[in-house]
Amino acid sequence: MAEVDLAEKLSERLQQAVPDLEKLNRYYEGAQPLSYMHPELLRELQGRVRQLVINWPRLVVDSLEERLDVEGFRLGDDVDERMWQWWQANGLDLASQQAHVEALAMRRSFAIVGSNPDDPGTPLVTVESPLQVIARRDPATRRVEAAAKVWSDDDDVEHVTLYLPDVTIWFQAVVESGRLAEVDRDEHRLGRVPVVPIVNRGRILQADGVSELADVIPISDAACKIATDMMI
């Protein structure tokens, strides 16, 4: 498959996954719609009664995340000071917490490793949202064989970065053709895709993870409905 075709295919797969991920994100943010309220009743009330959100989903995620703190790295019996220096240089004390929240709520998050233009001796590590990044695994090895990050700039121009084992390629959408056009590439020759999925509760046939909110959403919906009914 041509590189541009692969980038477009991964971008399309991400677009298909985003609505479900956004639903989980709304539950974490306490911005979900009231599941059991009839539309005619909502029109009748005309905004006089607002939904009361009992945000148990955020409580579930945050209570787990607050226990997930990285305090150092060991290789065998030795503490690896170099990896800890890289961790601190990238501000991953805070960023790792954000990655954990994303993964607990939306099944997965990602870490992307790249070269650091300000310090060639220190790799640049960023954590990424599953709303912008998607990875494809090799069915035999289950390793990531390709990944893409998709985002839009302030002018609503879509950008796609394609990560492959030996090269990273940047694309930009062309309005006239509706296709992606290559704008830059980095032949890094790492032999490994520099994108690491951080997966919550991954299973053999659910390699992209399971949200911690799966069990609590029905209970939260019922509690919000009861509380809103009591207000009415």
N, C-alpha and C positions, 0 to 999 in steps of 0.2 A: 504494500500500500504506500502511495506517495505520502511524503511528510505533510503536505498541506491537507490532503484528504484525511489523514489520521487526526490532525489538529481539529478539523471541522467535525469529524465523527465524535471525538471526545467532548467537544463543545456542545454538540447536540445531546449527548448522553447527560451532561451536566444540567442542561436546561430541563430535561425530563425529570431529573431528580430534585430540582430546586423546590417545586411546590410542596412536596411532602416535608422537606427539610425546613422550609419556612413555617409550616404548620407547627412543627416541634419547637421552633424558635419562638413563635408567638406564645406558646404555652409557657415557656420558660420566662418570657418577658411579662407575662400576665396580661397579654393583649389579645387573647383568643376570643372569638365570638361566643355568645351564650348558646350552647348546643340545643337546649330543649325549649327555647322560647319561640312560639309560633310567630311567623312574620306578620300576621294580621294584628296580633297583640302589640308587637313593636310599633306598627303604624298607629295604632289607637293611642298608645301612650305618648307618642310624639316626643320622645326624649325626656319626658318628665321623670322617668325612673331609669337610672343607669344600672348596668350590670354590676353586681358586687362580685369581685374576683377574690377568691380564697386561693392564694398562690402557693399551693402545695408543691407543684412541679419545681419551682425554684428552690424550695426548702429541701426537697429530695436531692437535687443536683448539688447545691452548695454544701450540704452536710457531708456528702461524699468527697467533694473536691477539697475541702479544708483539711483533709487527712493526707492528701497527695502532695507532699513536699519533697523535692530532691535536695539532698544535703551533701552529696559528693559522689565520686566515682571510684570504683576499685577494679583493678586488673589483678586477679589472683588475690594475694594478701597485701598488695601495695596500693596505696592511694594514688590515683592518677591526677597529679596537680595540673598537668597541661590541659586535660579535658575540663577541669573545673575553671581554669582561667578562661577557656573558650566560652564556657557556660555564662560566666559573669560578664564577659565582654559583649555578649549578645543580649544582655538583659533578660536572660531566660528564667530568672526567679519569678518575675511577673508574667512573662510570656507563656511559660509552661502552665501556670494556673489558668490562663485564658484558653490554652489548648485543651486542658482537661475539662473545662466547662463546656466548650464546644462539643467535645467527644461524648461526654456524659449526656448532654441534651440532644445532640443531633447525630449520634452514632459514631462519628469520626471527626477528626481534624487532621492537619498535616503539618509536617516540618519540612522546609526546603533548605538545602545546603548549597551555597554558592561561594564564589570568590569574593573577597572583600577588597574593594578598590582603595580603601584607606589604610589597610593593614594586610598585606599579602600573606603574612605568616599566621593570620587568624581567619578561619572560615567564617562566612556570614551565614547565620542560621535564623530563619524567620518561621513563625508559626502562622498557619493559614486556615481560613474557614472552609468547611465543606460546601458552602454556598458559592465558592469561587474556584475550588480545586477538585479534580477528579483523577483517579488512577485506574489503570488497567493492569490486571495481574496475568502472569503466565499460568495457564491451568495445570501445567506439570509441576513447576517449582513453587508456585504461589508467590513468587517475587514480583514486584512491580516492574513491568516491561515498558510502560509508557505512562506519562502523566501530563496534565495540562492545567494551567491557571487561566481563567477567563475573567476579564474585568472591563469596565468602560471608563473612559476618562471624562473630564468635565464637559467635553463637547459631544458626549454620548457616542464616541467612536469605540468600537469593540476591539480589544487587544487579547491575543491568545499567546501564551508562552508554552511551547511544547518541550517536554523533558524526555530525552531518550538516553540510553546507556552511555553513548559517546558524544552526544551533542545536545545543546540547548538552542532552540530556534524561537525567535520572536516574530509574530505575525500581527498584521493589522487589517481590519476589515476595509474592503473597498466598496464604497456606497454604490457606484455605478454597476458593478458586476455582482455584488452580494457575496463575493468570495473573499478568502483571506489571501493576503500578499505578504511574502517574507520581507522583513525589514532588517534583520540582523541574525547572526548565529555565533555560537561559541563552541568550537571543537575541543572539548575538555578531555576527552579520551579516558574518562574515569572507569568505564566498563560497568557502571551501575547507575541506575536512574537516581538522581539526587533528591528524591521526594520520598519521605517516610510517612506512611499512614499511622496515625495514632488512633487505634480502633477500640471502641468500648464493647466488651463482651462478644468479640469475634468468634464465630463458629465455622465449622467446615464448609457449610453451604450458605453461611451468612458472613462472608469474609469482610464485608464493609461495616459490620457491627450492628448492635441493637441499642436503642435509646433507653436510658433509665426511666424515661417518662411513659413507656409503653403500658406499665401496670397502673400508674397513678392517674393517667388522663381520665378514664371513665369515672373514677371516684371524685376527682376534682370537678368534672363537669356536673355531677350530681350535687355536690356541695354548693357550687356556685348557683345552680338552679334553685335549690331550696332556700338559700340566703336571699336571692333576688325575689322569690315568691313572698317571703316574709316581709320584705320591704314594701312590696305592692299591697 
